[in-house]
Amino acid sequence: MRNSTAPVSPKEATTNVVYKFSCQEGRCDGSSIYIGRTSTTLRRRMQSHRNQGSIFQHFTDIHIMKPPLQKLLE
Ligand SMILES: [Zn+2]
């Protein structure tokens, strides 16, 4: 505890990470899996996923909704 203003979640602030997203929404049972790699922070990458890319495409096609940011971060 050196700095009380440090980012709240180290996980979300990590750079150069490989991430896996498996969709548990609706009739998906985790069989729709997306794996990606990002050199920016995970939060920034997931925010872009909310508006474009294969996860966004999956959500808009199958679930008729935008991927919730919280779900992506889980
Ligand atoms: Zn799905």
N, CA, C, O and the ligand as a Tripos MOL2 file, in Angstrom:
@<TRIPOS>MOLECULE
protein
  297   295    75     0     0
PROTEIN
NO_CHARGES

@<TRIPOS>ATOM
      1 N           0.8450   -1.2010    0.0000 N.3       1 MET1
      2 CA          0.0000    0.0000    0.0000 C.3       1 MET1
      3 C           0.8740    1.2420    0.0000 C.2       1 MET1
      4 O           1.0690    1.8660    1.0430 O.2       1 MET1
      5 N           1.3930    1.5980   -1.1430 N.am      2 ARG2
      6 CA          2.2420    2.7650   -1.2170 C.3       2 ARG2
      7 C           1.4660    3.9660   -1.7450 C.2       2 ARG2
      8 O           1.7640    5.1150   -1.4170 O.2       2 ARG2
      9 N           0.4760    3.6730   -2.5610 N.am      3 ASN3
     10 CA         -0.2130    4.7590   -3.2440 C.3       3 ASN3
     11 C          -1.7110    4.5050   -3.2540 C.2       3 ASN3
     12 O          -2.1900    3.5980   -3.9340 O.2       3 ASN3
     13 N          -2.4340    5.2950   -2.5130 N.am      4 SER4
     14 CA         -3.8660    5.0660   -2.3790 C.3       4 SER4
     15 C          -4.6490    5.4740   -3.6230 C.2       4 SER4
     16 O          -5.8340    5.1640   -3.7430 O.2       4 SER4
     17 N          -3.9810    6.1760   -4.5570 N.am      5 THR5
     18 CA         -4.6820    6.5820   -5.7730 C.3       5 THR5
     19 C          -4.3700    5.6390   -6.9410 C.2       5 THR5
     20 O          -4.6820    5.9500   -8.0900 O.2       5 THR5
     21 N          -3.7540    4.4880   -6.6460 N.am      6 ALA6
     22 CA         -3.4430    3.5080   -7.6850 C.3       6 ALA6
     23 C          -4.7330    3.0190   -8.3380 C.2       6 ALA6
     24 O          -5.8050    3.1010   -7.7400 O.2       6 ALA6
     25 N          -4.6260    2.5040   -9.5780 N.am      7 PRO7
     26 CA         -5.8310    1.9960  -10.2550 C.3       7 PRO7
     27 C          -6.5500    0.9530   -9.4070 C.2       7 PRO7
     28 O          -5.9190    0.1360   -8.7360 O.2       7 PRO7
     29 N          -7.8620    0.9950   -9.4480 N.am      8 VAL8
     30 CA         -8.6460    0.1210   -8.5830 C.3       8 VAL8
     31 C          -8.4050   -1.3550   -8.8730 C.2       8 VAL8
     32 O          -8.2570   -2.1560   -7.9500 O.2       8 VAL8
     33 N          -8.3640   -1.7130  -10.1430 N.am      9 SER9
     34 CA         -8.1940   -3.1130  -10.4820 C.3       9 SER9
     35 C          -6.9430   -3.3200  -11.3290 C.2       9 SER9
     36 O          -6.8970   -2.8780  -12.4770 O.2       9 SER9
     37 N          -5.9430   -3.9770  -10.7870 N.am     10 PRO10
     38 CA         -4.7150   -4.2390  -11.5510 C.3      10 PRO10
     39 C          -5.0130   -5.0300  -12.8260 C.2      10 PRO10
     40 O          -4.3720   -4.8210  -13.8560 O.2      10 PRO10
     41 N          -5.9740   -5.9250  -12.7500 N.am     11 LYS11
     42 CA         -6.3190   -6.7630  -13.8870 C.3      11 LYS11
     43 C          -6.7370   -5.9260  -15.0910 C.2      11 LYS11
     44 O          -6.3240   -6.1900  -16.2200 O.2      11 LYS11
     45 N          -7.5580   -4.9200  -14.8360 N.am     12 GLU12
     46 CA         -8.0660   -4.1000  -15.9270 C.3      12 GLU12
     47 C          -7.0160   -3.1550  -16.4870 C.2      12 GLU12
     48 O          -7.1450   -2.6740  -17.6130 O.2      12 GLU12
     49 N          -5.9800   -2.8890  -15.7060 N.am     13 ALA13
     50 CA         -4.9740   -1.9340  -16.1300 C.3      13 ALA13
     51 C          -3.7640   -2.6080  -16.7460 C.2      13 ALA13
     52 O          -2.8530   -1.9380  -17.2330 O.2      13 ALA13
     53 N          -3.7550   -3.9360  -16.7260 N.am     14 THR14
     54 CA         -2.6230   -4.6750  -17.2810 C.3      14 THR14
     55 C          -2.5260   -4.4740  -18.7870 C.2      14 THR14
     56 O          -3.5400   -4.4120  -19.4820 O.2      14 THR14
     57 N          -1.3000   -4.3730  -19.2830 N.am     15 THR15
     58 CA         -1.1010   -4.2800  -20.7300 C.3      15 THR15
     59 C          -0.4670   -5.5600  -21.2510 C.2      15 THR15
     60 O           0.0470   -6.3710  -20.4810 O.2      15 THR15
     61 N          -0.5080   -5.7310  -22.5760 N.am     16 ASN16
     62 CA          0.0360   -6.9260  -23.2100 C.3      16 ASN16
     63 C          -0.5320   -8.2180  -22.6080 C.2      16 ASN16
     64 O           0.2140   -9.0620  -22.1120 O.2      16 ASN16
     65 N          -1.8260   -8.3560  -22.6580 N.am     17 VAL17
     66 CA         -2.4500   -9.5420  -22.0970 C.3      17 VAL17
     67 C          -3.1430  -10.3470  -23.1930 C.2      17 VAL17
     68 O          -3.5760   -9.8060  -24.2100 O.2      17 VAL17
     69 N          -3.2350  -11.6380  -22.9580 N.am     18 VAL18
     70 CA         -4.0680  -12.4940  -23.7820 C.3      18 VAL18
     71 C          -5.3430  -12.7410  -23.0070 C.2      18 VAL18
     72 O          -5.3080  -13.0930  -21.8280 O.2      18 VAL18
     73 N          -6.4670  -12.5560  -23.6730 N.am     19 TYR19
     74 CA         -7.7240  -12.7070  -22.9640 C.3      19 TYR19
     75 C          -8.6180  -13.7140  -23.6720 C.2      19 TYR19
     76 O          -8.5090  -13.9300  -24.8790 O.2      19 TYR19
     77 N          -9.4810  -14.3100  -22.9120 N.am     20 LYS20
     78 CA        -10.4550  -15.2460  -23.4630 C.3      20 LYS20
     79 C         -11.8380  -14.8290  -23.0170 C.2      20 LYS20
     80 O         -12.0750  -14.5430  -21.8440 O.2      20 LYS20
     81 N         -12.7370  -14.8010  -23.9640 N.am     21 PHE21
     82 CA        -14.1170  -14.4850  -23.6220 C.3      21 PHE21
     83 C         -15.0000  -15.6350  -24.0750 C.2      21 PHE21
     84 O         -15.0350  -15.9830  -25.2550 O.2      21 PHE21
     85 N         -15.7160  -16.2220  -23.1190 N.am     22 SER22
     86 CA        -16.6950  -17.2360  -23.4940 C.3      22 SER22
     87 C         -18.0730  -16.7140  -23.1340 C.2      22 SER22
     88 O         -18.3220  -16.2920  -22.0050 O.2      22 SER22
     89 N         -18.9610  -16.7500  -24.1150 N.am     23 CYS23
     90 CA        -20.2740  -16.1550  -23.9270 C.3      23 CYS23
     91 C         -21.1930  -17.0800  -23.1320 C.2      23 CYS23
     92 O         -21.3730  -18.2460  -23.4840 O.2      23 CYS23
     93 N         -21.7650  -16.5500  -22.0670 N.am     24 GLN24
     94 CA        -22.6880  -17.3160  -21.2350 C.3      24 GLN24
     95 C         -24.0880  -16.7590  -21.3480 C.2      24 GLN24
     96 O         -24.9800  -17.1180  -20.5790 O.2      24 GLN24
     97 N         -24.2720  -15.8820  -22.3110 N.am     25 GLU25
     98 CA        -25.5210  -15.1380  -22.3990 C.3      25 GLU25
     99 C         -26.6000  -15.9780  -23.0950 C.2      25 GLU25
    100 O         -26.3210  -16.6810  -24.0660 O.2      25 GLU25
    101 N         -27.8160  -15.8950  -22.5920 N.am     26 GLY26
    102 CA        -28.9450  -16.5210  -23.2570 C.3      26 GLY26
    103 C         -28.7280  -17.9880  -23.5730 C.2      26 GLY26
    104 O         -28.4090  -18.7790  -22.6860 O.2      26 GLY26
    105 N         -28.9040  -18.3590  -24.8590 N.am     27 ARG27
    106 CA        -28.7670  -19.7650  -25.2240 C.3      27 ARG27
    107 C         -27.3180  -20.1820  -25.4400 C.2      27 ARG27
    108 O         -27.0490  -21.3480  -25.7250 O.2      27 ARG27
    109 N         -26.3990  -19.2610  -25.3120 N.am     28 CYS28
    110 CA        -24.9880  -19.6280  -25.3560 C.3      28 CYS28
    111 C         -24.6160  -20.3050  -24.0360 C.2      28 CYS28
    112 O         -25.0430  -19.8720  -22.9660 O.2      28 CYS28
    113 N         -23.8280  -21.3550  -24.1210 N.am     29 ASP29
    114 CA        -23.4380  -22.0630  -22.9010 C.3      29 ASP29
    115 C         -21.9270  -22.0560  -22.7220 C.2      29 ASP29
    116 O         -21.3580  -22.9660  -22.1200 O.2      29 ASP29
    117 N         -21.2920  -21.0310  -23.2430 N.am     30 GLY30
    118 CA        -19.8500  -20.9310  -23.1360 C.3      30 GLY30
    119 C         -19.1330  -21.5500  -24.3190 C.2      30 GLY30
    120 O         -17.9040  -21.6130  -24.3460 O.2      30 GLY30
    121 N         -19.9090  -22.0100  -25.3080 N.am     31 SER31
    122 CA        -19.2830  -22.6430  -26.4730 C.3      31 SER31
    123 C         -18.7860  -21.6210  -27.4800 C.2      31 SER31
    124 O         -17.9640  -21.9360  -28.3400 O.2      31 SER31
    125 N         -19.2880  -20.3870  -27.3720 N.am     32 SER32
    126 CA        -18.7780  -19.3230  -28.2260 C.3      32 SER32
    127 C         -17.6110  -18.6500  -27.5210 C.2      32 SER32
    128 O         -17.7950  -17.8850  -26.5750 O.2      32 SER32
    129 N         -16.4190  -18.9450  -27.9930 N.am     33 ILE33
    130 CA        -15.2260  -18.4660  -27.3030 C.3      33 ILE33
    131 C         -14.3950  -17.5820  -28.2330 C.2      33 ILE33
    132 O         -14.1330  -17.9310  -29.3850 O.2      33 ILE33
    133 N         -13.9960  -16.4510  -27.7100 N.am     34 TYR34
    134 CA        -13.1350  -15.5530  -28.4750 C.3      34 TYR34
    135 C         -11.8380  -15.3580  -27.7220 C.2      34 TYR34
    136 O         -11.8360  -15.0630  -26.5260 O.2      34 TYR34
    137 N         -10.7450  -15.5230  -28.4240 N.am     35 ILE35
    138 CA         -9.4410  -15.3280  -27.8010 C.3      35 ILE35
    139 C          -8.7270  -14.2000  -28.5300 C.2      35 ILE35
    140 O          -8.6960  -14.1550  -29.7600 O.2      35 ILE35
    141 N          -8.1700  -13.3170  -27.7720 N.am     36 GLY36
    142 CA         -7.4940  -12.1840  -28.3920 C.3      36 GLY36
    143 C          -6.2850  -11.7670  -27.5720 C.2      36 GLY36
    144 O          -6.0510  -12.2480  -26.4640 O.2      36 GLY36
    145 N          -5.5370  -10.8620  -28.1570 N.am     37 ARG37
    146 CA         -4.3610  -10.3590  -27.4660 C.3      37 ARG37
    147 C          -4.3610   -8.8570  -27.6360 C.2      37 ARG37
    148 O          -4.7080   -8.3440  -28.6990 O.2      37 ARG37
    149 N          -3.9820   -8.1680  -26.6120 N.am     38 THR38
    150 CA         -4.0060   -6.7140  -26.6960 C.3      38 THR38
    151 C          -2.7520   -6.1130  -26.0920 C.2      38 THR38
    152 O          -2.2220   -6.6040  -25.0960 O.2      38 THR38
    153 N          -2.2910   -5.0430  -26.7140 N.am     39 SER39
    154 CA         -1.1220   -4.3470  -26.1670 C.3      39 SER39
    155 C          -1.5630   -3.1190  -25.3790 C.2      39 SER39
    156 O          -0.7540   -2.4720  -24.7130 O.2      39 SER39
    157 N          -2.8480   -2.8080  -25.4610 N.am     40 THR40
    158 CA         -3.3720   -1.7400  -24.6130 C.3      40 THR40
    159 C          -3.9720   -2.3780  -23.3730 C.2      40 THR40
    160 O          -3.9180   -3.5990  -23.2200 O.2      40 THR40
    161 N          -4.5360   -1.5830  -22.4960 N.am     41 THR41
    162 CA         -5.1160   -2.1640  -21.3020 C.3      41 THR41
    163 C          -6.3660   -2.9470  -21.6670 C.2      41 THR41
    164 O          -7.0380   -2.6620  -22.6580 O.2      41 THR41
    165 N          -6.6540   -3.9270  -20.8500 N.am     42 LEU42
    166 CA         -7.8020   -4.7860  -21.1010 C.3      42 LEU42
    167 C          -9.0940   -3.9820  -21.1370 C.2      42 LEU42
    168 O          -9.9750   -4.2350  -21.9590 O.2      42 LEU42
    169 N          -9.1930   -3.0170  -20.2440 N.am     43 ARG43
    170 CA        -10.4110   -2.2070  -20.2160 C.3      43 ARG43
    171 C         -10.5900   -1.4410  -21.5300 C.2      43 ARG43
    172 O         -11.6910   -1.3690  -22.0750 O.2      43 ARG43
    173 N          -9.4860   -0.8690  -22.0280 N.am     44 ARG44
    174 CA         -9.5650   -0.1130  -23.2630 C.3      44 ARG44
    175 C          -9.9710   -1.0400  -24.4200 C.2      44 ARG44
    176 O         -10.7870   -0.6720  -25.2640 O.2      44 ARG44
    177 N          -9.3900   -2.2390  -24.4430 N.am     45 ARG45
    178 CA         -9.6910   -3.2010  -25.4940 C.3      45 ARG45
    179 C         -11.1490   -3.6340  -25.4360 C.2      45 ARG45
    180 O         -11.8190   -3.7400  -26.4630 O.2      45 ARG45
    181 N         -11.6310   -3.8830  -24.2190 N.am     46 MET46
    182 CA        -13.0100   -4.3340  -24.0670 C.3      46 MET46
    183 C         -13.9790   -3.2240  -24.4500 C.2      46 MET46
    184 O         -15.0640   -3.4830  -24.9720 O.2      46 MET46
    185 N         -13.5740   -1.9860  -24.1840 N.am     47 GLN47
    186 CA        -14.4310   -0.8800  -24.5670 C.3      47 GLN47
    187 C         -14.5620   -0.8090  -26.0800 C.2      47 GLN47
    188 O         -15.6240   -0.4660  -26.5990 O.2      47 GLN47
    189 N         -13.4760   -1.1360  -26.7950 N.am     48 SER48
    190 CA        -13.5700   -1.1310  -28.2510 C.3      48 SER48
    191 C         -14.3640   -2.3410  -28.7330 C.2      48 SER48
    192 O         -15.0250   -2.2880  -29.7700 O.2      48 SER48
    193 N         -14.2930   -3.4230  -27.9760 N.am     49 HIS49
    194 CA        -15.0860   -4.6090  -28.3100 C.3      49 HIS49
    195 C         -16.5860   -4.3370  -28.1900 C.2      49 HIS49
    196 O         -17.4020   -5.0010  -28.8300 O.2      49 HIS49
    197 N         -16.9250   -3.3810  -27.3870 N.am     50 ARG50
    198 CA        -18.3510   -3.0740  -27.2150 C.3      50 ARG50
    199 C         -18.9510   -2.5140  -28.4970 C.2      50 ARG50
    200 O         -20.1650   -2.5750  -28.6920 O.2      50 ARG50
    201 N         -18.1150   -1.9720  -29.3680 N.am     51 ASN51
    202 CA        -18.6210   -1.2740  -30.5310 C.3      51 ASN51
    203 C         -18.1930   -1.8630  -31.8690 C.2      51 ASN51
    204 O         -18.6630   -1.4230  -32.9180 O.2      51 ASN51
    205 N         -17.3160   -2.8440  -31.8400 N.am     52 GLN52
    206 CA        -16.8620   -3.4470  -33.0920 C.3      52 GLN52
    207 C         -16.2310   -4.7990  -32.8150 C.2      52 GLN52
    208 O         -16.0090   -5.1610  -31.6600 O.2      52 GLN52
    209 N         -15.9420   -5.5480  -33.8740 N.am     53 GLY53
    210 CA        -15.2360   -6.8060  -33.7250 C.3      53 GLY53
    211 C         -16.1520   -8.0050  -33.5890 C.2      53 GLY53
    212 O         -17.3750   -7.8750  -33.6200 O.2      53 GLY53
    213 N         -15.5490   -9.1750  -33.4380 N.am     54 SER54
    214 CA        -16.3060  -10.4170  -33.4920 C.3      54 SER54
    215 C         -17.2210  -10.6070  -32.2860 C.2      54 SER54
    216 O         -18.3100  -11.1670  -32.4140 O.2      54 SER54
    217 N         -16.7860  -10.1430  -31.1210 N.am     55 ILE55
    218 CA        -17.6470  -10.2720  -29.9460 C.3      55 ILE55
    219 C         -18.8710   -9.3750  -30.0920 C.2      55 ILE55
    220 O         -19.9960   -9.7700  -29.7850 O.2      55 ILE55
    221 N         -18.6230   -8.1680  -30.5650 N.am     56 PHE56
    222 CA        -19.7360   -7.2490  -30.8140 C.3      56 PHE56
    223 C         -20.6920   -7.8530  -31.8440 C.2      56 PHE56
    224 O         -21.9110   -7.8040  -31.6810 O.2      56 PHE56
    225 N         -20.1180   -8.4210  -32.9030 N.am     57 GLN57
    226 CA        -20.9270   -9.0240  -33.9530 C.3      57 GLN57
    227 C         -21.7720  -10.1690  -33.4060 C.2      57 GLN57
    228 O         -22.9540  -10.2910  -33.7290 O.2      57 GLN57
    229 N         -21.1660  -10.9920  -32.5870 N.am     58 HIS58
    230 CA        -21.8690  -12.1100  -31.9750 C.3      58 HIS58
    231 C         -23.0440  -11.6150  -31.1370 C.2      58 HIS58
    232 O         -24.1570  -12.1270  -31.2480 O.2      58 HIS58
    233 N         -22.7870  -10.6230  -30.3050 N.am     59 PHE59
    234 CA        -23.8340  -10.1230  -29.4190 C.3      59 PHE59
    235 C         -24.9760   -9.4720  -30.1930 C.2      59 PHE59
    236 O         -26.1490   -9.6760  -29.8810 O.2      59 PHE59
    237 N         -24.6170   -8.6910  -31.2030 N.am     60 THR60
    238 CA        -25.6840   -8.0160  -31.9430 C.3      60 THR60
    239 C         -26.4790   -9.0060  -32.7880 C.2      60 THR60
    240 O         -27.6860   -8.8360  -32.9640 O.2      60 THR60
    241 N         -25.8160  -10.0430  -33.3180 N.am     61 ASP61
    242 CA        -26.5180  -11.0330  -34.1390 C.3      61 ASP61
    243 C         -27.3520  -11.9910  -33.2940 C.2      61 ASP61
    244 O         -28.5220  -12.2280  -33.5940 O.2      61 ASP61
    245 N         -26.7630  -12.5350  -32.2530 N.am     62 ILE62
    246 CA        -27.4030  -13.5940  -31.4780 C.3      62 ILE62
    247 C         -28.2650  -13.0430  -30.3490 C.2      62 ILE62
    248 O         -29.3500  -13.5630  -30.0900 O.2      62 ILE62
    249 N         -27.8030  -12.0140  -29.6870 N.am     63 HIS63
    250 CA        -28.4930  -11.5430  -28.4830 C.3      63 HIS63
    251 C         -29.1970  -10.2030  -28.6900 C.2      63 HIS63
    252 O         -29.8790   -9.7040  -27.7950 O.2      63 HIS63
    253 N         -29.0240   -9.6350  -29.8690 N.am     64 ILE64
    254 CA        -29.6730   -8.3480  -30.1830 C.3      64 ILE64
    255 C         -29.3790   -7.3250  -29.1010 C.2      64 ILE64
    256 O         -30.2770   -6.6190  -28.6410 O.2      64 ILE64
    257 N         -28.1420   -7.2490  -28.7050 N.am     65 MET65
    258 CA        -27.7550   -6.2580  -27.7060 C.3      65 MET65
    259 C         -26.2540   -6.0040  -27.8220 C.2      65 MET65
    260 O         -25.5210   -6.7830  -28.4310 O.2      65 MET65
    261 N         -25.8190   -4.9060  -27.2290 N.am     66 LYS66
    262 CA        -24.3870   -4.6550  -27.1470 C.3      66 LYS66
    263 C         -23.7960   -5.4860  -26.0170 C.2      66 LYS66
    264 O         -24.4440   -5.6800  -24.9890 O.2      66 LYS66
    265 N         -22.5670   -5.9820  -26.1950 N.am     67 PRO67
    266 CA        -21.9480   -6.7180  -25.1050 C.3      67 PRO67
    267 C         -21.7500   -5.8230  -23.8860 C.2      67 PRO67
    268 O         -21.1330   -4.7630  -23.9910 O.2      67 PRO67
    269 N         -22.2620   -6.2340  -22.7410 N.am     68 PRO68
    270 CA        -22.0910   -5.4240  -21.5230 C.3      68 PRO68
    271 C         -20.6280   -5.4060  -21.0980 C.2      68 PRO68
    272 O         -19.9790   -6.4500  -21.0360 O.2      68 PRO68
    273 N         -20.1230   -4.2360  -20.8110 N.am     69 LEU69
    274 CA        -18.7100   -4.0940  -20.4560 C.3      69 LEU69
    275 C         -18.3410   -4.9620  -19.2610 C.2      69 LEU69
    276 O         -17.2570   -5.5420  -19.2160 O.2      69 LEU69
    277 N         -19.2430   -5.0460  -18.3040 N.am     70 GLN70
    278 CA        -18.9530   -5.8310  -17.1050 C.3      70 GLN70
    279 C         -18.7730   -7.3060  -17.4440 C.2      70 GLN70
    280 O         -17.9100   -7.9810  -16.8840 O.2      70 GLN70
    281 N         -19.5980   -7.7990  -18.3710 N.am     71 LYS71
    282 CA        -19.4850   -9.1970  -18.7980 C.3      71 LYS71
    283 C         -18.1470   -9.4460  -19.4780 C.2      71 LYS71
    284 O         -17.5260  -10.4900  -19.2830 O.2      71 LYS71
    285 N         -17.7110   -8.4810  -20.2740 N.am     72 LEU72
    286 CA        -16.4460   -8.6360  -20.9740 C.3      72 LEU72
    287 C         -15.2790   -8.6870  -19.9950 C.2      72 LEU72
    288 O         -14.3160   -9.4290  -20.1910 O.2      72 LEU72
    289 N         -15.3830   -7.9020  -18.9600 N.am     73 LEU73
    290 CA        -14.2820   -7.8290  -18.0040 C.3      73 LEU73
    291 C         -14.2230   -9.0600  -17.1030 C.2      73 LEU73
    292 O         -13.1680   -9.3880  -16.5590 O.2      73 LEU73
    293 N         -15.3470   -9.7290  -16.9500 N.am     74 GLU74
    294 CA        -15.3380  -10.9530  -16.1470 C.3      74 GLU74
    295 C         -14.5220  -12.0340  -16.8410 C.2      74 GLU74
    296 O         -14.3950  -13.1420  -16.3200 O.2      74 GLU74
    297 ZN        -23.5930  -15.5020  -27.0170 Zn       75 ZN75
@<TRIPOS>BOND
     1     1     2 1
     2     2     3 1
     3     3     4 2
     4     3     5 am
     5     5     6 1
     6     6     7 1
     7     7     8 2
     8     7     9 am
     9     9    10 1
    10    10    11 1
    11    11    12 2
    12    11    13 am
    13    13    14 1
    14    14    15 1
    15    15    16 2
    16    15    17 am
    17    17    18 1
    18    18    19 1
    19    19    20 2
    20    19    21 am
    21    21    22 1
    22    22    23 1
    23    23    24 2
    24    23    25 am
    25    25    26 1
    26    26    27 1
    27    27    28 2
    28    27    29 am
    29    29    30 1
    30    30    31 1
    31    31    32 2
    32    31    33 am
    33    33    34 1
    34    34    35 1
    35    35    36 2
    36    35    37 am
    37    37    38 1
    38    38    39 1
    39    39    40 2
    40    39    41 am
    41    41    42 1
    42    42    43 1
    43    43    44 2
    44    43    45 am
    45    45    46 1
    46    46    47 1
    47    47    48 2
    48    47    49 am
    49    49    50 1
    50    50    51 1
    51    51    52 2
    52    51    53 am
    53    53    54 1
    54    54    55 1
    55    55    56 2
    56    55    57 am
    57    57    58 1
    58    58    59 1
    59    59    60 2
    60    59    61 am
    61    61    62 1
    62    62    63 1
    63    63    64 2
    64    63    65 am
    65    65    66 1
    66    66    67 1
    67    67    68 2
    68    67    69 am
    69    69    70 1
    70    70    71 1
    71    71    72 2
    72    71    73 am
    73    73    74 1
    74    74    75 1
    75    75    76 2
    76    75    77 am
    77    77    78 1
    78    78    79 1
    79    79    80 2
    80    79    81 am
    81    81    82 1
    82    82    83 1
    83    83    84 2
    84    83    85 am
    85    85    86 1
    86    86    87 1
    87    87    88 2
    88    87    89 am
    89    89    90 1
    90    90    91 1
    91    91    92 2
    92    91    93 am
    93    93    94 1
    94    94    95 1
    95    95    96 2
    96    95    97 am
    97    97    98 1
    98    98    99 1
    99    99   100 2
   100    99   101 am
   101   101   102 1
   102   102   103 1
   103   103   104 2
   104   103   105 am
   105   105   106 1
   106   106   107 1
   107   107   108 2
   108   107   109 am
   109   109   110 1
   110   110   111 1
   111   111   112 2
   112   111   113 am
   113   113   114 1
   114   114   115 1
   115   115   116 2
   116   115   117 am
   117   117   118 1
   118   118   119 1
   119   119   120 2
   120   119   121 am
   121   121   122 1
   122   122   123 1
   123   123   124 2
   124   123   125 am
   125   125   126 1
   126   126   127 1
   127   127   128 2
   128   127   129 am
   129   129   130 1
   130   130   131 1
   131   131   132 2
   132   131   133 am
   133   133   134 1
   134   134   135 1
   135   135   136 2
   136   135   137 am
   137   137   138 1
   138   138   139 1
   139   139   140 2
   140   139   141 am
   141   141   142 1
   142   142   143 1
   143   143   144 2
   144   143   145 am
   145   145   146 1
   146   146   147 1
   147   147   148 2
   148   147   149 am
   149   149   150 1
   150   150   151 1
   151   151   152 2
   152   151   153 am
   153   153   154 1
   154   154   155 1
   155   155   156 2
   156   155   157 am
   157   157   158 1
   158   158   159 1
   159   159   160 2
   160   159   161 am
   161   161   162 1
   162   162   163 1
   163   163   164 2
   164   163   165 am
   165   165   166 1
   166   166   167 1
   167   167   168 2
   168   167   169 am
   169   169   170 1
   170   170   171 1
   171   171   172 2
   172   171   173 am
   173   173   174 1
   174   174   175 1
   175   175   176 2
   176   175   177 am
   177   177   178 1
   178   178   179 1
   179   179   180 2
   180   179   181 am
   181   181   182 1
   182   182   183 1
   183   183   184 2
   184   183   185 am
   185   185   186 1
   186   186   187 1
   187   187   188 2
   188   187   189 am
   189   189   190 1
   190   190   191 1
   191   191   192 2
   192   191   193 am
   193   193   194 1
   194   194   195 1
   195   195   196 2
   196   195   197 am
   197   197   198 1
   198   198   199 1
   199   199   200 2
   200   199   201 am
   201   201   202 1
   202   202   203 1
   203   203   204 2
   204   203   205 am
   205   205   206 1
   206   206   207 1
   207   207   208 2
   208   207   209 am
   209   209   210 1
   210   210   211 1
   211   211   212 2
   212   211   213 am
   213   213   214 1
   214   214   215 1
   215   215   216 2
   216   215   217 am
   217   217   218 1
   218   218   219 1
   219   219   220 2
   220   219   221 am
   221   221   222 1
   222   222   223 1
   223   223   224 2
   224   223   225 am
   225   225   226 1
   226   226   227 1
   227   227   228 2
   228   227   229 am
   229   229   230 1
   230   230   231 1
   231   231   232 2
   232   231   233 am
   233   233   234 1
   234   234   235 1
   235   235   236 2
   236   235   237 am
   237   237   238 1
   238   238   239 1
   239   239   240 2
   240   239   241 am
   241   241   242 1
   242   242   243 1
   243   243   244 2
   244   243   245 am
   245   245   246 1
   246   246   247 1
   247   247   248 2
   248   247   249 am
   249   249   250 1
   250   250   251 1
   251   251   252 2
   252   251   253 am
   253   253   254 1
   254   254   255 1
   255   255   256 2
   256   255   257 am
   257   257   258 1
   258   258   259 1
   259   259   260 2
   260   259   261 am
   261   261   262 1
   262   262   263 1
   263   263   264 2
   264   263   265 am
   265   265   266 1
   266   266   267 1
   267   267   268 2
   268   267   269 am
   269   269   270 1
   270   270   271 1
   271   271   272 2
   272   271   273 am
   273   273   274 1
   274   274   275 1
   275   275   276 2
   276   275   277 am
   277   277   278 1
   278   278   279 1
   279   279   280 2
   280   279   281 am
   281   281   282 1
   282   282   283 1
   283   283   284 2
   284   283   285 am
   285   285   286 1
   286   286   287 1
   287   287   288 2
   288   287   289 am
   289   289   290 1
   290   290   291 1
   291   291   292 2
   292   291   293 am
   293   293   294 1
   294   294   295 1
   295   295   296 2
@<TRIPOS>SUBSTRUCTURE
     1 MET1         2 RESIDUE 1 A MET
     2 ARG2         6 RESIDUE 1 A ARG
     3 ASN3        10 RESIDUE 1 A ASN
     4 SER4        14 RESIDUE 1 A SER
     5 THR5        18 RESIDUE 1 A THR
     6 ALA6        22 RESIDUE 1 A ALA
     7 PRO7        26 RESIDUE 1 A PRO
     8 VAL8        30 RESIDUE 1 A VAL
     9 SER9        34 RESIDUE 1 A SER
    10 PRO10       38 RESIDUE 1 A PRO
    11 LYS11       42 RESIDUE 1 A LYS
    12 GLU12       46 RESIDUE 1 A GLU
    13 ALA13       50 RESIDUE 1 A ALA
    14 THR14       54 RESIDUE 1 A THR
    15 THR15       58 RESIDUE 1 A THR
    16 ASN16       62 RESIDUE 1 A ASN
    17 VAL17       66 RESIDUE 1 A VAL
    18 VAL18       70 RESIDUE 1 A VAL
    19 TYR19       74 RESIDUE 1 A TYR
    20 LYS20       78 RESIDUE 1 A LYS
    21 PHE21       82 RESIDUE 1 A PHE
    22 SER22       86 RESIDUE 1 A SER
    23 CYS23       90 RESIDUE 1 A CYS
    24 GLN24       94 RESIDUE 1 A GLN
    25 GLU25       98 RESIDUE 1 A GLU
    26 GLY26      102 RESIDUE 1 A GLY
    27 ARG27      106 RESIDUE 1 A ARG
    28 CYS28      110 RESIDUE 1 A CYS
    29 ASP29      114 RESIDUE 1 A ASP
    30 GLY30      118 RESIDUE 1 A GLY
    31 SER31      122 RESIDUE 1 A SER
    32 SER32      126 RESIDUE 1 A SER
    33 ILE33      130 RESIDUE 1 A ILE
    34 TYR34      134 RESIDUE 1 A TYR
    35 ILE35      138 RESIDUE 1 A ILE
    36 GLY36      142 RESIDUE 1 A GLY
    37 ARG37      146 RESIDUE 1 A ARG
    38 THR38      150 RESIDUE 1 A THR
    39 SER39      154 RESIDUE 1 A SER
    40 THR40      158 RESIDUE 1 A THR
    41 THR41      162 RESIDUE 1 A THR
    42 LEU42      166 RESIDUE 1 A LEU
    43 ARG43      170 RESIDUE 1 A ARG
    44 ARG44      174 RESIDUE 1 A ARG
    45 ARG45      178 RESIDUE 1 A ARG
    46 MET46      182 RESIDUE 1 A MET
    47 GLN47      186 RESIDUE 1 A GLN
    48 SER48      190 RESIDUE 1 A SER
    49 HIS49      194 RESIDUE 1 A HIS
    50 ARG50      198 RESIDUE 1 A ARG
    51 ASN51      202 RESIDUE 1 A ASN
    52 GLN52      206 RESIDUE 1 A GLN
    53 GLY53      210 RESIDUE 1 A GLY
    54 SER54      214 RESIDUE 1 A SER
    55 ILE55      218 RESIDUE 1 A ILE
    56 PHE56      222 RESIDUE 1 A PHE
    57 GLN57      226 RESIDUE 1 A GLN
    58 HIS58      230 RESIDUE 1 A HIS
    59 PHE59      234 RESIDUE 1 A PHE
    60 THR60      238 RESIDUE 1 A THR
    61 ASP61      242 RESIDUE 1 A ASP
    62 ILE62      246 RESIDUE 1 A ILE
    63 HIS63      250 RESIDUE 1 A HIS
    64 ILE64      254 RESIDUE 1 A ILE
    65 MET65      258 RESIDUE 1 A MET
    66 LYS66      262 RESIDUE 1 A LYS
    67 PRO67      266 RESIDUE 1 A PRO
    68 PRO68      270 RESIDUE 1 A PRO
    69 LEU69      274 RESIDUE 1 A LEU
    70 GLN70      278 RESIDUE 1 A GLN
    71 LYS71      282 RESIDUE 1 A LYS
    72 LEU72      286 RESIDUE 1 A LEU
    73 LEU73      290 RESIDUE 1 A LEU
    74 GLU74      294 RESIDUE 1 A GLU
    75 ZN75       297 GROUP 0 **** ****
